């Protein structure tokens, strides 16, 4: 069974940094591109970015480019989202997913002073 | 960015009724490989999204055939035949043809 488990969400001050993790199991992680998507409270979904199978290429949304970095460690079956210089607008539930087909349960990031 | 416009924003239905949701994109979603990367997701209350349909009309794993998707270019429709209680939630269309990938605002399906 495919499982994606996000962690690392918390309360962070504006301008701060945070690193989210997504541990994958039930499939061959290194064979799949992976995404991050976020959902603001009561609102729709926003694609953050994706990473290729070996981690050598990422595509990111302009809204977060240069502030967020996506990476992966295939030996640990883990996807990462490094967030820096966070803003109040970054408050959201952050999901990792595989091609929109399988999603984790999400991890909540709250940006507030 | 490609704007995905879903209508209606909400639907009130009775169990057993059939419904349709429209999704229109601001650009053609046909990719250079000839495929159309338009997908439908369902987010049940308190749950993560789940993909129902991929590439316009292909049912996701375990998705009942009461769900069907049609459309082309910029105009797409999700149809649910014989709505069941487990179908309630928010439906989203999403495109993965153009960067950045984008989602519709959602259509909330509620019980009448």
Interface residues (C-beta under 8 A of the other chain):
Chain A: X35 X44 X45 X46 X47 X59 X60 X61 X62 X63 X95 X97 X99 X100 X101 X102 X103 X104 X105 X106
Chain B: X39 X41 X48 X49 X50 X51 X54 X60 X61 X92 X94 X96 X99 X100 X101 X102 X103 X104 X105 X106
